[in-house]
Amino acid sequence: MTDPQLLGAMVEESAEQDVPGFRKKRDLCRRLLLGGHGVYHLAHYTGGVLDFSLDLLTHESAPVGQPDTDPPQRREAYRRVGAQLVYRAAELSRRVWHLQCGALVRMAVQTRTDLVFCNTTVGGEHVVGFGTIPPTVHGVINPAQASEMDRGAAQLATDLRQLVRQPSQNPGGWLTVEYRQTPRVAGDDIETYVTGSSDPAGILTSALRPSGLHYLSHHRQGEVVAAVDILRHPDLELFFNRGATVTDRRTGYERLARDLSLLALQVSRDLRRAVASEVERLVLDLEIGAIYYYLLAPDDYLFGVCLDQDWVSHADQAMWTVGNELAEFRLEG
């Protein structure tokens, strides 16, 4: 049952050129907004141009916003930021195309108090949402804090695709049957490729498994501390071809990993008019697999890759685990 207070606070606005096909799309967006997931602003774009928006900016659950701004001003700021994120998503989609893992279908951006998502539906259509999450006071940003909203946003993208008879792209891998993580034990036949000077206590290496993270690197002050992968594992053979060899992928990941801290800063700048906090978790969910960025401390971050769409959310959680283990290792040292 919908909370009457949420329903009473909801504001819907359409662009000047409204079309009949928007009605069912608005209905689906309204369902997520009123579902109690923490989403307070949703907007739908075609080619980066606003189609319609829905929000709960006057509800007590929404952030207070900048001083001396009223709801209409904030509403316009969210719409503009959403359009910028759509542009950024299209730019990133082109940037990762050479990895031959398809286009960007979901971008999840997490700060200490917020989740922002930009998900592709069909063609040039995107849905952008802003939501509040329980604040992270200490430690590495935990994706579990935002998982309910993240999953709801992924389901919305799937539902919007189904309106035009398109199958789900399984964003987040959440349509996969429940997965039980099996620990790696001594003697596991997993050939690990390692570069760099330091993988303390084998933390990075032990996080890799065919049903999870496949590539992981640690960066500090612009330098690679360590990079590990299991890209030559037999279970991953089908993800490579003549145009995307293991060597090609490693080179591409090394280049992207160096640039990702700058990309996170650019996204933080994009969000500044709507979200004050710094981006500490960034997920680029592709048609095949995903790429992850986790900020550990200033000038200190993790970069990860999962090639198999089934394990995208599990690899995401593994990134958080590695970040915490590295933090604990530093404290013990």
For each residue, the residues with C-beta under 8 A, 3 or more apart:
1:
2: 6 7 34
3: 6 7 34 36
4: 7 8
5: 8 9 59
6: 2 3 9 10 33 34 36 56 59 61
7: 2 3 4 10 34
8: 4 5
9: 5 6 56 57 58 59
10: 6 7 30 33 34 54 55 56
11: 54 55 56 57 58 71 75
12: 26 30 52 53 54
13: 52 53 75
14: 18 22 51 52
15: 18 49 50 51 52
16:
17:
18: 14 15 22 52
19: 22
20: 23
21: 24 25
22: 14 18 19 25 26 44 51 52
23: 20 26 27
24: 21 27 28 163
25: 21 22 28 29 44 51 52 160 163
26: 12 22 23 29 30 44 52 54
27: 23 24 30 31
28: 24 25 31 32 156 159 160 163
29: 25 26 32 33 42 44 52 54 127 156
30: 10 12 26 27 33 34 54
31: 27 28 34 35 156
32: 28 29 35 37 39 42 129 152 153 155 156
33: 6 10 29 30 39 40 42 54 55 56
34: 2 3 6 7 10 30 31
35: 31 32 39 152
36: 3 6
37: 32 131 148 149 152
38: 61 115 131 132 133 148 149
39: 32 33 35 42 56 129 130 131 149 152 153
40: 33 55 56 57 59 61 62 63 130 131 132
41: 53 54 55 56 57 62 75 78 129 130
42: 29 32 33 39 53 54 55 127 128 129
43: 50 51 52 53 54 78 79 82 127 128 129
44: 22 25 26 29 50 51 52 53 125 126 127
45: 48 49 50 51 82 83 86 125 126 127 128
46: 49 51 123 124 125
47: 124
48: 45 83 86 87 90 124 126
49: 15 45 46 83
50: 15 43 44 45 53 79 82 83
51: 14 15 22 25 43 44 45 46
52: 12 13 14 15 18 22 25 26 29 43 44
53: 12 13 41 42 43 44 50 75 78 79 82
54: 10 11 12 26 29 30 33 41 42 43
55: 10 11 33 40 41 42 62 75 78
56: 6 9 10 11 33 39 40 41 59 61 62
57: 9 11 40 41 62 65 71 74 75 78
58: 9 11 62 71
59: 5 6 9 40 56 62
60:
61: 6 38 40 56 132
62: 40 41 55 56 57 58 59 65 132
63: 40 114 132
64:
65: 57 62 69 74
66: 69 74
67:
68:
69: 65 66 73 74 77
70: 73 74
71: 11 57 58 74 75
72: 75 76
73: 69 70 76 77
74: 57 65 66 69 70 71 77 78 274
75: 11 13 41 53 55 57 71 72 78 79
76: 72 73 79 80
77: 69 73 74 80 81 273 274
78: 41 43 53 55 57 74 75 81 82 130 274
79: 43 50 53 75 76 82 83
80: 76 77 83 84 273
81: 77 78 84 85 270 271 273 274 275
82: 43 45 50 53 78 79 85 86 118 128
83: 45 48 49 50 79 80 86 87
84: 80 81 87 88 270
85: 81 82 88 89 107 116 118 128 267 270 271
86: 45 48 82 83 89 90 118 126 128
87: 48 83 84 90 91
88: 84 85 91 92 107 118 266 267 270
89: 85 86 92 93 104 107 118 120 126
90: 48 86 87 93 94 124
91: 87 88 94 95
92: 88 89 95 96 104 107 263 284
93: 89 90 96 97 103 104 120
94: 90 91 97
95: 91 92 256
96: 92 93 99 101 104 256 284 286 291
97: 93 94 100 103
98: 252
99: 96 244 249 252 253 256 286
100: 97 241 243 244
101: 96 286 287 288 289 307
102: 105 286 287 288
103: 93 97 120 286 287
104: 89 92 93 96 107 120 284 285 286
105: 102 119 120 157 169 171 285 286 287
106: 117 118 119 120 153 154 157 171 172 283 285
107: 85 88 89 92 104 117 118 119 282 283 284 285
108: 115 116 117 146 150 153 281 282 283 285
109: 115 116 117 118 267 271 279 281 282 283
110: 114 115 116 133 141 143 145 146 279 280 281 282
111: 114 115 141 275 277 278 279 280
112: 135 136 137 141 277 278 280
113: 132 133 135 136 277
114: 63 110 111 130 131 132 133 275 277
115: 38 108 109 110 111 130 131 132 133 146 149 150
116: 85 108 109 110 128 129 130 131 271 274 275
117: 106 107 108 109 127 128 129 149 150 153
118: 82 85 86 88 89 106 107 109 126 127 128
119: 105 106 107 126 127 128 153 154 156 157 171
120: 89 93 103 104 105 106 125 126 157 169
121: 125 126 127 157 160 161
122: 125 160 161 164 166
123: 46
124: 46 47 48 90
125: 44 45 46 120 121 122 160
126: 44 45 48 86 89 118 119 120 121
127: 29 42 43 44 45 117 118 119 121 153 156 157 160
128: 42 43 45 82 85 86 116 117 118 119
129: 32 39 41 42 43 116 117 149 153
130: 39 40 41 78 114 115 116 274 275
131: 37 38 39 40 114 115 116 146 149
132: 38 40 61 62 63 113 114 115
133: 38 110 113 114 115 145 146 149
134: 145
135: 112 113
136: 112 113 139 141 142 145
137: 112
138:
139: 136 142 324 327
140: 280 294 296 320 323 324 327
141: 110 111 112 136 145 280 281 294 295 320
142: 136 139 145 320
143: 110 146 147 150 281 283 313 316 317 319 320
144: 147 317 320
145: 110 133 134 136 141 142
146: 108 110 115 131 133 143 149 150
147: 143 144 150 151 313
148: 37 38 151 152
149: 37 38 39 115 117 129 131 133 146 152 153
150: 108 115 117 143 146 147 153 154 172
151: 147 148 154 155 172 174
152: 32 35 37 39 148 149 155 156
153: 32 39 106 108 117 119 127 129 149 150 156 157
154: 106 119 150 151 157 158 171 172 174
155: 32 151 152 158 159 174
156: 28 29 31 32 119 127 152 153 159 160
157: 105 106 119 120 121 127 153 154 160 161 169 171
158: 154 155 161 162 168 169 171 175
159: 28 155 156 162 163
160: 25 28 121 122 125 127 156 157 163
161: 121 122 157 158 164 166 167 168 169
162: 158 159 165 166 167 168
163: 24 25 28 159 160
164: 122 161
165: 162
166: 122 161 162
167: 161 162
168: 158 161 162 171 175
169: 105 120 157 158 161 287
170: 173 174 175 176 309 310
171: 105 106 119 154 157 158 168 174 285 312
172: 106 150 151 154 285 312 313 316
173: 170 176 309 310 311 312 313 314
174: 151 154 155 170 171 313
175: 158 168 170
176: 170 173 179 309 310 311
177:
178:
179: 176 211 310 311 314
180:
181: 211 212 314
182: 209 211
183:
184: 188 190 206 208 209
185: 188
186:
187:
188: 184 185
189:
190: 184 208 209 210 230 233
191: 230 232 233
192: 205 208 228 229 230
193: 228 229 230 231 232 250
194: 199 205 226 227 228
195: 224 226 227 228
196: 199 217 218 224 225 226 227
197: 225 226
198: 225 226
199: 194 196 202 203 204 205 218 226 228
200: 203 326 329 333
201: 325 329
202: 199 205 206
203: 199 200 206 207 322 325 326 329
204: 199 207 208 216 217 218 226 228 322
205: 192 194 199 202 208 228
206: 184 202 203
207: 203 204 212 213 216 318 321 322
208: 184 190 192 204 205 212 213 214 215 216 228 229 230
209: 182 184 190 212 213 230
210: 190 214 230 233 235 236 308
211: 179 181 182 308 310 311 314
212: 181 207 208 209 306 311 314 315 318
213: 207 208 209 216 304 305 306 315 318 319
214: 208 210 229 230 231 233 236 289 305 306 307 308 315
215: 208 227 228 229 231 249 250 253 304 305
216: 204 207 208 213 227 228 229 302 303 304 305 319 322
217: 196 204 224 225 226 227 228 253 254 257 302 303 304
218: 196 199 204 224 225 226 227 301 302 303 326
219: 222 223 224 225 257 258 261 300 301 302 303
220: 223 225 299 300
221: 299 300
222: 219 258 299
223: 219 220
224: 195 196 217 218 219 227 254 257 258
225: 196 197 198 217 218 219 220
226: 194 195 196 197 198 199 204 217 218
227: 194 195 196 215 216 217 218 224 253 254 257
228: 192 193 194 195 199 204 205 208 215 216 217
229: 192 193 208 214 215 216 250 253 305
230: 190 191 192 193 208 209 210 214 233 236
231: 193 214 215 236 240 246 249 250 307
232: 191 193 236 246
233: 190 191 210 214 230 236
234: 237
235: 210
236: 210 214 230 231 232 233 239 240 307 308
237: 234 240
238:
239: 236 244 288 289 307 308
240: 231 236 237 244 245 246 249
241: 100 244 245
242: 245
243: 100 248
244: 99 100 239 240 241 248 249
245: 240 241 242 248 249
246: 231 232 240 249 250
247: 250 251
248: 243 244 245 251 252
249: 99 215 231 240 244 245 246 252 253
250: 193 215 229 231 246 247 253 254
251: 247 248 254 255
252: 98 99 248 249 255 256
253: 99 215 217 227 229 249 250 256 257 303 305
254: 217 224 227 250 251 257 258
255: 251 252 258 259
256: 95 96 99 252 253 259 260 291 303
257: 217 219 224 227 253 254 260 303
258: 219 222 224 254 255
259: 255 256 262 263
260: 256 257 263 264 282 291 293 301 303
261: 219 264 265 293 295 299 301
262: 259 265 266
263: 92 259 260 266 267 282 293
264: 260 261 267 268 279 282 293 295 301
265: 261 262 268 269 279
266: 88 262 263 269 270
267: 85 88 109 263 264 270 271 279 282
268: 264 265 271 272 278 279
269: 265 266 272
270: 81 84 85 88 266 267
271: 81 85 109 116 267 268 274 275 279
272: 268 269 275 276
273: 77 80 81
274: 74 77 78 81 116 130 271
275: 81 111 114 116 130 271 272
276: 272
277: 111 112 113 114 280
278: 111 112 268 295
279: 109 110 111 264 265 267 268 271 282 295
280: 110 111 112 140 141 277 294 295
281: 108 109 110 141 143 292 293 294 295
282: 107 108 109 110 260 263 264 267 279 292 293
283: 106 107 108 109 143 290 291 292 293 316
284: 92 96 104 107 290 291 292
285: 104 105 106 107 108 171 172 290 312
286: 96 99 101 102 103 104 105 289 290 291
287: 101 102 103 105 169 309
288: 101 102 239 307 308 309
289: 101 214 239 286 305 306 307 308 309 312
290: 283 284 285 286 305 306 309 312 315 316
291: 96 256 260 283 284 286 303 304 305
292: 281 282 283 284 302 303 304 305 306 315 316 319
293: 260 261 263 264 281 282 283 301 302 303
294: 140 141 280 281 301 302 304 319 320 323
295: 141 261 264 278 279 280 281 300 301
296: 140 300 301 302 323 326 327
297: 300
298:
299: 220 221 222 261
300: 219 220 221 295 296 297
301: 218 219 260 261 264 293 294 295 296
302: 216 217 218 219 292 293 294 296 319 322 323 326
303: 216 217 218 219 253 256 257 260 291 292 293
304: 213 215 216 217 291 292 294 315 318 319 322
305: 213 214 215 216 229 253 289 290 291 292
306: 212 213 214 289 290 292 311 312 315 316
307: 101 214 231 236 239 288 289
308: 210 211 214 236 239 288 289 311 312
309: 170 173 176 287 288 289 290 312
310: 170 173 176 179 211
311: 173 176 179 211 212 306 308 314 315
312: 171 172 173 285 289 290 306 308 309 315 316
313: 143 147 172 173 174 316 317
314: 173 179 181 211 212 311 317 318
315: 212 213 214 290 292 304 306 311 312 318 319
316: 143 172 283 290 292 306 312 313 319 320
317: 143 144 313 314 320 321
318: 207 212 213 304 314 315 321 322
319: 143 213 216 292 294 302 304 315 316 322 323
320: 140 141 142 143 144 294 316 317 323 324
321: 207 317 318 324 325
322: 203 204 207 216 302 304 318 319 325 326
323: 140 294 296 302 319 320 326 327
324: 139 140 320 321 327 328
325: 201 203 321 322 328 329
326: 200 203 218 296 302 322 323 329 330
327: 139 140 296 323 324 330 331
328: 324 325 331 332
329: 200 201 203 325 326 332 333
330: 326 327 333
331: 327 328
332: 328 329
333: 200 329 330
